[in-house]
Amino acid sequence: MSEKICSKCKGEDFGEGTDFMAIRPLNKKFSSGSIKIYTFCLNCGEVSSIRIENPSKLRKYTD
Ligand SMILES: [Zn+2]
């Protein structure tokens, strides 16, 4: 996990955060969805990855 290197500034310190905006299934507007977690460089702010906190919440709608 800590082997990450920022593609912009070569920094090695990363943090995680969320904007609390949920990703919702396209066809289920009113479902609660799942928030996104951003992994970003603590030096320059470059976002290295975005993941969904609970992908299983979305799985049941994909079929
Ligand atoms: Zn950086």
N, CA, C, O and the ligand as a Tripos MOL2 file, in Angstrom:
@<TRIPOS>MOLECULE
protein
  253   251    64     0     0
PROTEIN
NO_CHARGES

@<TRIPOS>ATOM
      1 N           0.8240   -1.2120    0.0000 N.3       1 MET1
      2 CA          0.0000    0.0000    0.0000 C.3       1 MET1
      3 C           0.8600    1.2650    0.0000 C.2       1 MET1
      4 O           0.5150    2.2370   -0.6720 O.2       1 MET1
      5 N           1.9480    1.2730    0.7230 N.am      2 SER2
      6 CA          2.7520    2.4840    0.8560 C.3       2 SER2
      7 C           3.8070    2.6140   -0.2390 C.2       2 SER2
      8 O           4.6740    3.4860   -0.1770 O.2       2 SER2
      9 N           3.7280    1.7450   -1.2360 N.am      3 GLU3
     10 CA          4.7000    1.7890   -2.3300 C.3       3 GLU3
     11 C           4.2970    2.8120   -3.3930 C.2       3 GLU3
     12 O           5.0010    3.0060   -4.3830 O.2       3 GLU3
     13 N           3.1630    3.4570   -3.1720 N.am      4 LYS4
     14 CA          2.6760    4.4160   -4.1570 C.3       4 LYS4
     15 C           3.6120    5.6120   -4.2990 C.2       4 LYS4
     16 O           4.1850    6.0920   -3.3200 O.2       4 LYS4
     17 N           3.7540    6.0800   -5.5280 N.am      5 ILE5
     18 CA          4.5180    7.3070   -5.7610 C.3       5 ILE5
     19 C           3.6900    8.2380   -6.6320 C.2       5 ILE5
     20 O           3.1380    7.8200   -7.6490 O.2       5 ILE5
     21 N           3.6080    9.4780   -6.2390 N.am      6 CYS6
     22 CA          2.8080   10.4470   -6.9780 C.3       6 CYS6
     23 C           3.3570   10.6400   -8.3820 C.2       6 CYS6
     24 O           4.5600   10.8240   -8.5680 O.2       6 CYS6
     25 N           2.4600   10.5950   -9.3760 N.am      7 SER7
     26 CA          2.9110   10.7340  -10.7550 C.3       7 SER7
     27 C           3.2830   12.1750  -11.0850 C.2       7 SER7
     28 O           3.9250   12.4410  -12.1010 O.2       7 SER7
     29 N           2.8860   13.0780  -10.2420 N.am      8 LYS8
     30 CA          3.1360   14.4920  -10.5230 C.3       8 LYS8
     31 C           4.3920   15.0160   -9.8360 C.2       8 LYS8
     32 O           5.2490   15.6310  -10.4710 O.2       8 LYS8
     33 N           4.4910   14.7650   -8.5260 N.am      9 CYS9
     34 CA          5.6000   15.3680   -7.7770 C.3       9 CYS9
     35 C           6.5350   14.3340   -7.1820 C.2       9 CYS9
     36 O           7.4930   14.6840   -6.4930 O.2       9 CYS9
     37 N           6.2660   13.0620   -7.4430 N.am     10 LYS10
     38 CA          7.0840   11.9650   -6.8980 C.3      10 LYS10
     39 C           6.9760   11.8330   -5.3860 C.2      10 LYS10
     40 O           7.7750   11.1230   -4.7750 O.2      10 LYS10
     41 N           6.0150   12.4950   -4.7730 N.am     11 GLY11
     42 CA          5.8150   12.3790   -3.3430 C.3      11 GLY11
     43 C           5.3460   10.9830   -2.9590 C.2      11 GLY11
     44 O           4.7760   10.2630   -3.7790 O.2      11 GLY11
     45 N           5.5860   10.6130   -1.7250 N.am     12 GLU12
     46 CA          5.2170    9.2690   -1.2690 C.3      12 GLU12
     47 C           4.1860    9.2820   -0.1500 C.2      12 GLU12
     48 O           3.7940    8.2220    0.3380 O.2      12 GLU12
     49 N           3.7470   10.4430    0.2570 N.am     13 ASP13
     50 CA          2.7510   10.5240    1.3300 C.3      13 ASP13
     51 C           1.3590   10.7050    0.7470 C.2      13 ASP13
     52 O           1.0760   11.6840    0.0560 O.2      13 ASP13
     53 N           0.5070    9.7490    1.0390 N.am     14 PHE14
     54 CA         -0.8460    9.7990    0.5090 C.3      14 PHE14
     55 C          -1.8650    9.8110    1.6360 C.2      14 PHE14
     56 O          -1.6240    9.2590    2.7100 O.2      14 PHE14
     57 N          -2.9970   10.4390    1.3870 N.am     15 GLY15
     58 CA         -4.0960   10.4260    2.3340 C.3      15 GLY15
     59 C          -5.3570    9.9700    1.6320 C.2      15 GLY15
     60 O          -5.3910    9.8570    0.4070 O.2      15 GLY15
     61 N          -6.3890    9.7100    2.4090 N.am     16 GLU16
     62 CA         -7.6680    9.3220    1.8360 C.3      16 GLU16
     63 C          -8.7540   10.2470    2.3490 C.2      16 GLU16
     64 O          -8.7180   10.6940    3.4950 O.2      16 GLU16
     65 N          -9.7070   10.5260    1.5010 N.am     17 GLY17
     66 CA        -10.8110   11.3750    1.9030 C.3      17 GLY17
     67 C         -12.0140   11.1250    1.0220 C.2      17 GLY17
     68 O         -11.9410   10.3950    0.0340 O.2      17 GLY17
     69 N         -13.1270   11.7430    1.3940 N.am     18 THR18
     70 CA        -14.3430   11.5990    0.5960 C.3      18 THR18
     71 C         -15.0720   12.9180    0.5580 C.2      18 THR18
     72 O         -14.9370   13.7290    1.4750 O.2      18 THR18
     73 N         -15.8410   13.1460   -0.4860 N.am     19 ASP19
     74 CA        -16.6890   14.3290   -0.5530 C.3      19 ASP19
     75 C         -18.1170   14.0040   -0.1120 C.2      19 ASP19
     76 O         -19.0030   14.8570   -0.1610 O.2      19 ASP19
     77 N         -18.3240   12.7610    0.3170 N.am     20 PHE20
     78 CA        -19.6420   12.2890    0.7740 C.3      20 PHE20
     79 C         -20.7070   12.3480   -0.3090 C.2      20 PHE20
     80 O         -21.9010   12.3230   -0.0110 O.2      20 PHE20
     81 N         -20.2860   12.4250   -1.5470 N.am     21 MET21
     82 CA        -21.2280   12.3520   -2.6540 C.3      21 MET21
     83 C         -21.3140   10.8920   -3.0810 C.2      21 MET21
     84 O         -20.3110   10.2800   -3.4470 O.2      21 MET21
     85 N         -22.4990   10.3560   -3.0310 N.am     22 ALA22
     86 CA        -22.6520    8.9400   -3.3250 C.3      22 ALA22
     87 C         -22.7460    8.6770   -4.8180 C.2      22 ALA22
     88 O         -23.3560    9.4480   -5.5580 O.2      22 ALA22
     89 N         -22.1510    7.6070   -5.2440 N.am     23 ILE23
     90 CA        -22.3480    7.0680   -6.5820 C.3      23 ILE23
     91 C         -23.6240    6.2260   -6.5440 C.2      23 ILE23
     92 O         -23.7890    5.3700   -5.6750 O.2      23 ILE23
     93 N         -24.5120    6.4780   -7.4860 N.am     24 ARG24
     94 CA        -25.7490    5.6990   -7.5230 C.3      24 ARG24
     95 C         -25.8530    4.9570   -8.8410 C.2      24 ARG24
     96 O         -25.3280    5.3970   -9.8640 O.2      24 ARG24
     97 N         -26.5300    3.8390   -8.8030 N.am     25 PRO25
     98 CA        -26.7420    3.1030  -10.0590 C.3      25 PRO25
     99 C         -27.5240    3.9810  -11.0290 C.2      25 PRO25
    100 O         -28.4240    4.7160  -10.6240 O.2      25 PRO25
    101 N         -27.1760    3.9010  -12.3070 N.am     26 LEU26
    102 CA        -27.8110    4.7460  -13.3120 C.3      26 LEU26
    103 C         -29.3240    4.6390  -13.3280 C.2      26 LEU26
    104 O         -30.0250    5.6340  -13.5110 O.2      26 LEU26
    105 N         -29.8190    3.4380  -13.1380 N.am     27 ASN27
    106 CA        -31.2510    3.2150  -13.2980 C.3      27 ASN27
    107 C         -31.9970    3.2170  -11.9670 C.2      27 ASN27
    108 O         -33.1900    2.9130  -11.9190 O.2      27 ASN27
    109 N         -31.2980    3.5570  -10.8940 N.am     28 LYS28
    110 CA        -31.9400    3.5600   -9.5680 C.3      28 LYS28
    111 C         -31.6350    4.8730   -8.8700 C.2      28 LYS28
    112 O         -30.8720    4.9170   -7.9050 O.2      28 LYS28
    113 N         -32.2300    5.9230   -9.3640 N.am     29 LYS29
    114 CA        -31.9560    7.2710   -8.9080 C.3      29 LYS29
    115 C         -32.0700    7.4480   -7.4050 C.2      29 LYS29
    116 O         -31.3200    8.2240   -6.8140 O.2      29 LYS29
    117 N         -32.9860    6.7470   -6.7890 N.am     30 PHE30
    118 CA        -33.2740    7.0280   -5.3890 C.3      30 PHE30
    119 C         -32.6530    6.0320   -4.4050 C.2      30 PHE30
    120 O         -32.9130    6.0830   -3.2030 O.2      30 PHE30
    121 N         -31.8480    5.1480   -4.9230 N.am     31 SER31
    122 CA        -31.1730    4.2540   -3.9970 C.3      31 SER31
    123 C         -30.0800    5.0440   -3.2760 C.2      31 SER31
    124 O         -29.6680    6.1040   -3.7480 O.2      31 SER31
    125 N         -29.6170    4.5420   -2.1550 N.am     32 SER32
    126 CA        -28.6760    5.3120   -1.3490 C.3      32 SER32
    127 C         -27.2760    5.3260   -1.9460 C.2      32 SER32
    128 O         -26.5000    6.2470   -1.6900 O.2      32 SER32
    129 N         -26.9500    4.3150   -2.7370 N.am     33 GLY33
    130 CA        -25.6380    4.2880   -3.3730 C.3      33 GLY33
    131 C         -24.5100    4.1290   -2.3850 C.2      33 GLY33
    132 O         -24.7050    3.6430   -1.2710 O.2      33 GLY33
    133 N         -23.3230    4.5440   -2.8020 N.am     34 SER34
    134 CA        -22.1450    4.3730   -1.9710 C.3      34 SER34
    135 C         -21.1900    5.5300   -2.2120 C.2      34 SER34
    136 O         -21.0110    5.9650   -3.3500 O.2      34 SER34
    137 N         -20.5800    6.0280   -1.1510 N.am     35 ILE35
    138 CA        -19.6740    7.1610   -1.3230 C.3      35 ILE35
    139 C         -18.3610    6.7600   -1.9840 C.2      35 ILE35
    140 O         -17.9820    5.5890   -1.9960 O.2      35 ILE35
    141 N         -17.6820    7.7560   -2.5290 N.am     36 LYS36
    142 CA        -16.3830    7.5580   -3.1570 C.3      36 LYS36
    143 C         -15.2790    7.8640   -2.1620 C.2      36 LYS36
    144 O         -15.4050    8.7590   -1.3260 O.2      36 LYS36
    145 N         -14.2130    7.1190   -2.2630 N.am     37 ILE37
    146 CA        -13.0340    7.3990   -1.4510 C.3      37 ILE37
    147 C         -11.9100    7.8310   -2.3960 C.2      37 ILE37
    148 O         -11.5520    7.1040   -3.3230 O.2      37 ILE37
    149 N         -11.3730    8.9900   -2.1570 N.am     38 TYR38
    150 CA        -10.2690    9.4950   -2.9730 C.3      38 TYR38
    151 C          -8.9550    9.2190   -2.2560 C.2      38 TYR38
    152 O          -8.8360    9.4180   -1.0470 O.2      38 TYR38
    153 N          -7.9840    8.7620   -3.0120 N.am     39 THR39
    154 CA         -6.6210    8.6670   -2.4910 C.3      39 THR39
    155 C          -5.8050    9.7350   -3.2030 C.2      39 THR39
    156 O          -5.7500    9.7720   -4.4320 O.2      39 THR39
    157 N          -5.1750   10.5980   -2.4270 N.am     40 PHE40
    158 CA         -4.5010   11.7430   -3.0340 C.3      40 PHE40
    159 C          -3.1470   11.9950   -2.3830 C.2      40 PHE40
    160 O          -2.8840   11.6090   -1.2440 O.2      40 PHE40
    161 N          -2.3070   12.6590   -3.1590 N.am     41 CYS41
    162 CA         -0.9730   13.0270   -2.6910 C.3      41 CYS41
    163 C          -1.0890   14.1530   -1.6710 C.2      41 CYS41
    164 O          -1.7560   15.1560   -1.9260 O.2      41 CYS41
    165 N          -0.4470   13.9940   -0.5260 N.am     42 LEU42
    166 CA         -0.5240   15.0240    0.5160 C.3      42 LEU42
    167 C           0.3870   16.2000    0.2190 C.2      42 LEU42
    168 O           0.3290   17.2240    0.8990 O.2      42 LEU42
    169 N           1.2160   16.0570   -0.7810 N.am     43 ASN43
    170 CA          2.1220   17.1400   -1.1370 C.3      43 ASN43
    171 C           1.5260   18.0780   -2.1760 C.2      43 ASN43
    172 O           1.4990   19.2920   -1.9760 O.2      43 ASN43
    173 N           1.0520   17.5250   -3.2770 N.am     44 CYS44
    174 CA          0.5620   18.3820   -4.3600 C.3      44 CYS44
    175 C          -0.9310   18.2440   -4.6020 C.2      44 CYS44
    176 O          -1.5070   19.0440   -5.3390 O.2      44 CYS44
    177 N          -1.5680   17.2570   -4.0070 N.am     45 GLY45
    178 CA         -3.0120   17.1200   -4.1390 C.3      45 GLY45
    179 C          -3.4680   16.2750   -5.3110 C.2      45 GLY45
    180 O          -4.6680   16.0860   -5.5050 O.2      45 GLY45
    181 N          -2.5390   15.7670   -6.0880 N.am     46 GLU46
    182 CA         -2.9060   14.9010   -7.2130 C.3      46 GLU46
    183 C          -3.6950   13.6930   -6.7010 C.2      46 GLU46
    184 O          -3.2780   13.0300   -5.7500 O.2      46 GLU46
    185 N          -4.8250   13.4150   -7.3290 N.am     47 VAL47
    186 CA         -5.6160   12.2480   -6.9360 C.3      47 VAL47
    187 C          -5.0950   11.0230   -7.6660 C.2      47 VAL47
    188 O          -5.0700   10.9880   -8.8960 O.2      47 VAL47
    189 N          -4.6870   10.0350   -6.9180 N.am     48 SER48
    190 CA         -4.1140    8.8520   -7.5630 C.3      48 SER48
    191 C          -5.1590    7.7870   -7.8230 C.2      48 SER48
    192 O          -5.0040    6.9800   -8.7400 O.2      48 SER48
    193 N          -6.2220    7.7720   -7.0300 N.am     49 SER49
    194 CA         -7.2690    6.8050   -7.3030 C.3      49 SER49
    195 C          -8.5790    7.2270   -6.6490 C.2      49 SER49
    196 O          -8.6010    7.9520   -5.6550 O.2      49 SER49
    197 N          -9.6320    6.7630   -7.2240 N.am     50 ILE50
    198 CA        -10.9670    6.9620   -6.6460 C.3      50 ILE50
    199 C         -11.6040    5.5850   -6.5700 C.2      50 ILE50
    200 O         -11.6420    4.8620   -7.5660 O.2      50 ILE50
    201 N         -12.1010    5.2180   -5.4040 N.am     51 ARG51
    202 CA        -12.7840    3.9420   -5.3210 C.3      51 ARG51
    203 C         -14.1300    4.1290   -4.6280 C.2      51 ARG51
    204 O         -14.3880    5.1430   -3.9790 O.2      51 ARG51
    205 N         -14.9630    3.1310   -4.7870 N.am     52 ILE52
    206 CA        -16.2780    3.1560   -4.1750 C.3      52 ILE52
    207 C         -16.2020    2.4340   -2.8490 C.2      52 ILE52
    208 O         -15.6460    1.3390   -2.7630 O.2      52 ILE52
    209 N         -16.7630    3.0440   -1.8050 N.am     53 GLU53
    210 CA        -16.6420    2.4660   -0.4730 C.3      53 GLU53
    211 C         -17.2910    1.0900   -0.3770 C.2      53 GLU53
    212 O         -16.6930    0.1520    0.1490 O.2      53 GLU53
    213 N         -18.5050    0.9730   -0.8820 N.am     54 ASN54
    214 CA        -19.2210   -0.3030   -0.7750 C.3      54 ASN54
    215 C         -19.7170   -0.7660   -2.1440 C.2      54 ASN54
    216 O         -20.9070   -0.6550   -2.4390 O.2      54 ASN54
    217 N         -18.8280   -1.2760   -2.9690 N.am     55 PRO55
    218 CA        -19.2390   -1.6700   -4.3280 C.3      55 PRO55
    219 C         -20.3510   -2.6940   -4.3250 C.2      55 PRO55
    220 O         -21.1170   -2.7840   -5.2840 O.2      55 PRO55
    221 N         -20.4480   -3.4640   -3.2590 N.am     56 SER56
    222 CA        -21.4990   -4.4950   -3.2250 C.3      56 SER56
    223 C         -22.8950   -3.8740   -3.2070 C.2      56 SER56
    224 O         -23.8700   -4.5150   -3.5990 O.2      56 SER56
    225 N         -22.9860   -2.6200   -2.7480 N.am     57 LYS57
    226 CA        -24.2840   -1.9440   -2.7530 C.3      57 LYS57
    227 C         -24.7770   -1.7090   -4.1630 C.2      57 LYS57
    228 O         -25.9820   -1.6060   -4.3970 O.2      57 LYS57
    229 N         -23.8440   -1.6240   -5.1130 N.am     58 LEU58
    230 CA        -24.2120   -1.3530   -6.4910 C.3      58 LEU58
    231 C         -24.3430   -2.6280   -7.2960 C.2      58 LEU58
    232 O         -24.9960   -2.6560   -8.3390 O.2      58 LEU58
    233 N         -23.7160   -3.6830   -6.8040 N.am     59 ARG59
    234 CA        -23.6340   -4.9110   -7.5830 C.3      59 ARG59
    235 C         -25.0070   -5.4560   -7.9800 C.2      59 ARG59
    236 O         -25.2010   -5.9310   -9.0990 O.2      59 ARG59
    237 N         -25.9520   -5.3770   -7.0460 N.am     60 LYS60
    238 CA        -27.2420   -6.0130   -7.3010 C.3      60 LYS60
    239 C         -28.0220   -5.3200   -8.4200 C.2      60 LYS60
    240 O         -29.0190   -5.8560   -8.9050 O.2      60 LYS60
    241 N         -27.5730   -4.1390   -8.8260 N.am     61 TYR61
    242 CA        -28.3100   -3.4370   -9.8690 C.3      61 TYR61
    243 C         -27.6970   -3.6150  -11.2470 C.2      61 TYR61
    244 O         -28.2440   -3.1290  -12.2360 O.2      61 TYR61
    245 N         -26.5850   -4.2970  -11.3210 N.am     62 THR62
    246 CA        -25.8520   -4.3270  -12.5890 C.3      62 THR62
    247 C         -26.3510   -5.3740  -13.5570 C.2      62 THR62
    248 O         -25.9890   -5.3390  -14.7330 O.2      62 THR62
    249 N         -27.1630   -6.2970  -13.1050 N.am     63 ASP63
    250 CA        -27.5820   -7.3480  -14.0280 C.3      63 ASP63
    251 C         -28.8410   -6.9870  -14.8190 C.2      63 ASP63
    252 O         -29.3060   -7.7820  -15.6350 O.2      63 ASP63
    253 ZN          2.1550   14.8090   -5.5710 Zn       64 ZN64
@<TRIPOS>BOND
     1     1     2 1
     2     2     3 1
     3     3     4 2
     4     3     5 am
     5     5     6 1
     6     6     7 1
     7     7     8 2
     8     7     9 am
     9     9    10 1
    10    10    11 1
    11    11    12 2
    12    11    13 am
    13    13    14 1
    14    14    15 1
    15    15    16 2
    16    15    17 am
    17    17    18 1
    18    18    19 1
    19    19    20 2
    20    19    21 am
    21    21    22 1
    22    22    23 1
    23    23    24 2
    24    23    25 am
    25    25    26 1
    26    26    27 1
    27    27    28 2
    28    27    29 am
    29    29    30 1
    30    30    31 1
    31    31    32 2
    32    31    33 am
    33    33    34 1
    34    34    35 1
    35    35    36 2
    36    35    37 am
    37    37    38 1
    38    38    39 1
    39    39    40 2
    40    39    41 am
    41    41    42 1
    42    42    43 1
    43    43    44 2
    44    43    45 am
    45    45    46 1
    46    46    47 1
    47    47    48 2
    48    47    49 am
    49    49    50 1
    50    50    51 1
    51    51    52 2
    52    51    53 am
    53    53    54 1
    54    54    55 1
    55    55    56 2
    56    55    57 am
    57    57    58 1
    58    58    59 1
    59    59    60 2
    60    59    61 am
    61    61    62 1
    62    62    63 1
    63    63    64 2
    64    63    65 am
    65    65    66 1
    66    66    67 1
    67    67    68 2
    68    67    69 am
    69    69    70 1
    70    70    71 1
    71    71    72 2
    72    71    73 am
    73    73    74 1
    74    74    75 1
    75    75    76 2
    76    75    77 am
    77    77    78 1
    78    78    79 1
    79    79    80 2
    80    79    81 am
    81    81    82 1
    82    82    83 1
    83    83    84 2
    84    83    85 am
    85    85    86 1
    86    86    87 1
    87    87    88 2
    88    87    89 am
    89    89    90 1
    90    90    91 1
    91    91    92 2
    92    91    93 am
    93    93    94 1
    94    94    95 1
    95    95    96 2
    96    95    97 am
    97    97    98 1
    98    98    99 1
    99    99   100 2
   100    99   101 am
   101   101   102 1
   102   102   103 1
   103   103   104 2
   104   103   105 am
   105   105   106 1
   106   106   107 1
   107   107   108 2
   108   107   109 am
   109   109   110 1
   110   110   111 1
   111   111   112 2
   112   111   113 am
   113   113   114 1
   114   114   115 1
   115   115   116 2
   116   115   117 am
   117   117   118 1
   118   118   119 1
   119   119   120 2
   120   119   121 am
   121   121   122 1
   122   122   123 1
   123   123   124 2
   124   123   125 am
   125   125   126 1
   126   126   127 1
   127   127   128 2
   128   127   129 am
   129   129   130 1
   130   130   131 1
   131   131   132 2
   132   131   133 am
   133   133   134 1
   134   134   135 1
   135   135   136 2
   136   135   137 am
   137   137   138 1
   138   138   139 1
   139   139   140 2
   140   139   141 am
   141   141   142 1
   142   142   143 1
   143   143   144 2
   144   143   145 am
   145   145   146 1
   146   146   147 1
   147   147   148 2
   148   147   149 am
   149   149   150 1
   150   150   151 1
   151   151   152 2
   152   151   153 am
   153   153   154 1
   154   154   155 1
   155   155   156 2
   156   155   157 am
   157   157   158 1
   158   158   159 1
   159   159   160 2
   160   159   161 am
   161   161   162 1
   162   162   163 1
   163   163   164 2
   164   163   165 am
   165   165   166 1
   166   166   167 1
   167   167   168 2
   168   167   169 am
   169   169   170 1
   170   170   171 1
   171   171   172 2
   172   171   173 am
   173   173   174 1
   174   174   175 1
   175   175   176 2
   176   175   177 am
   177   177   178 1
   178   178   179 1
   179   179   180 2
   180   179   181 am
   181   181   182 1
   182   182   183 1
   183   183   184 2
   184   183   185 am
   185   185   186 1
   186   186   187 1
   187   187   188 2
   188   187   189 am
   189   189   190 1
   190   190   191 1
   191   191   192 2
   192   191   193 am
   193   193   194 1
   194   194   195 1
   195   195   196 2
   196   195   197 am
   197   197   198 1
   198   198   199 1
   199   199   200 2
   200   199   201 am
   201   201   202 1
   202   202   203 1
   203   203   204 2
   204   203   205 am
   205   205   206 1
   206   206   207 1
   207   207   208 2
   208   207   209 am
   209   209   210 1
   210   210   211 1
   211   211   212 2
   212   211   213 am
   213   213   214 1
   214   214   215 1
   215   215   216 2
   216   215   217 am
   217   217   218 1
   218   218   219 1
   219   219   220 2
   220   219   221 am
   221   221   222 1
   222   222   223 1
   223   223   224 2
   224   223   225 am
   225   225   226 1
   226   226   227 1
   227   227   228 2
   228   227   229 am
   229   229   230 1
   230   230   231 1
   231   231   232 2
   232   231   233 am
   233   233   234 1
   234   234   235 1
   235   235   236 2
   236   235   237 am
   237   237   238 1
   238   238   239 1
   239   239   240 2
   240   239   241 am
   241   241   242 1
   242   242   243 1
   243   243   244 2
   244   243   245 am
   245   245   246 1
   246   246   247 1
   247   247   248 2
   248   247   249 am
   249   249   250 1
   250   250   251 1
   251   251   252 2
@<TRIPOS>SUBSTRUCTURE
     1 MET1         2 RESIDUE 1 A MET
     2 SER2         6 RESIDUE 1 A SER
     3 GLU3        10 RESIDUE 1 A GLU
     4 LYS4        14 RESIDUE 1 A LYS
     5 ILE5        18 RESIDUE 1 A ILE
     6 CYS6        22 RESIDUE 1 A CYS
     7 SER7        26 RESIDUE 1 A SER
     8 LYS8        30 RESIDUE 1 A LYS
     9 CYS9        34 RESIDUE 1 A CYS
    10 LYS10       38 RESIDUE 1 A LYS
    11 GLY11       42 RESIDUE 1 A GLY
    12 GLU12       46 RESIDUE 1 A GLU
    13 ASP13       50 RESIDUE 1 A ASP
    14 PHE14       54 RESIDUE 1 A PHE
    15 GLY15       58 RESIDUE 1 A GLY
    16 GLU16       62 RESIDUE 1 A GLU
    17 GLY17       66 RESIDUE 1 A GLY
    18 THR18       70 RESIDUE 1 A THR
    19 ASP19       74 RESIDUE 1 A ASP
    20 PHE20       78 RESIDUE 1 A PHE
    21 MET21       82 RESIDUE 1 A MET
    22 ALA22       86 RESIDUE 1 A ALA
    23 ILE23       90 RESIDUE 1 A ILE
    24 ARG24       94 RESIDUE 1 A ARG
    25 PRO25       98 RESIDUE 1 A PRO
    26 LEU26      102 RESIDUE 1 A LEU
    27 ASN27      106 RESIDUE 1 A ASN
    28 LYS28      110 RESIDUE 1 A LYS
    29 LYS29      114 RESIDUE 1 A LYS
    30 PHE30      118 RESIDUE 1 A PHE
    31 SER31      122 RESIDUE 1 A SER
    32 SER32      126 RESIDUE 1 A SER
    33 GLY33      130 RESIDUE 1 A GLY
    34 SER34      134 RESIDUE 1 A SER
    35 ILE35      138 RESIDUE 1 A ILE
    36 LYS36      142 RESIDUE 1 A LYS
    37 ILE37      146 RESIDUE 1 A ILE
    38 TYR38      150 RESIDUE 1 A TYR
    39 THR39      154 RESIDUE 1 A THR
    40 PHE40      158 RESIDUE 1 A PHE
    41 CYS41      162 RESIDUE 1 A CYS
    42 LEU42      166 RESIDUE 1 A LEU
    43 ASN43      170 RESIDUE 1 A ASN
    44 CYS44      174 RESIDUE 1 A CYS
    45 GLY45      178 RESIDUE 1 A GLY
    46 GLU46      182 RESIDUE 1 A GLU
    47 VAL47      186 RESIDUE 1 A VAL
    48 SER48      190 RESIDUE 1 A SER
    49 SER49      194 RESIDUE 1 A SER
    50 ILE50      198 RESIDUE 1 A ILE
    51 ARG51      202 RESIDUE 1 A ARG
    52 ILE52      206 RESIDUE 1 A ILE
    53 GLU53      210 RESIDUE 1 A GLU
    54 ASN54      214 RESIDUE 1 A ASN
    55 PRO55      218 RESIDUE 1 A PRO
    56 SER56      222 RESIDUE 1 A SER
    57 LYS57      226 RESIDUE 1 A LYS
    58 LEU58      230 RESIDUE 1 A LEU
    59 ARG59      234 RESIDUE 1 A ARG
    60 LYS60      238 RESIDUE 1 A LYS
    61 TYR61      242 RESIDUE 1 A TYR
    62 THR62      246 RESIDUE 1 A THR
    63 ASP63      250 RESIDUE 1 A ASP
    64 ZN64       253 GROUP 0 **** ****
